[in-house]
């Protein structure tokens, strides 16, 4: 009986210690003036698609979902989910297809937490070659778009907005001839500052001249 009593006391002490440790871990707090925003995809140019779905928040978490986006033949996707709060933002898009660029992906995700960004691509293929699942910021890959010519895809595009926040776009395809762009999974977060001259990329793009980044 004494042995059982000791075990119970140790277990109780362990639970209490675990509870104290959990309570001592601070939750991610938003810096005053912070705001998060996110959208699933957007298309600019003659055939435009506004950012959908889109959310923004400077307080608690808000979220939106869209079952499918197929308003234009340029891009199709399903299960678009976005969320944002003052301290973070997240966007995920499933079953992505951009036929003209031969771009496919099972899932595409962009995150921005506390002013730090990342992107993840699941089973993403461009022109028949697998793309890196976690590309470095601003990885640039040349690609030919059917009927339009040669252009580039930027993976994990990271840039500062005019108000100083960080914007992360998992995939951005610029259409040749200045005909617009397709942006997939974008998340923005951080503390707004005084407007600067305009958005700037950070760090500089990493060009890939010949081979696509492939997973091993």
Beta strands, then each sheet from edge to edge (+ up, - down):
strand 1: 36-44
strand 2: 49-57
strand 3: 62-72
strand 4: 75-84
strand 5: 88-98
strand 6: 103-113
strand 7: 116-122
strand 8: 125-126
strand 9: 129-130
strand 10: 139-145
strand 11: 149-160
strand 12: 166-174
strand 13: 181-189
strand 14: 200-201
strand 15: 206-208
sheet 1: 2+ 1- 13+ 12- 11+ 10- 15-
sheet 2: 2+ 1- 13+ 12- 11+ 14-
sheet 3: 3+ 4- 5+ 6- 7+
sheet 4: 3+ 4- 5+ 6- 8+ 9-
end
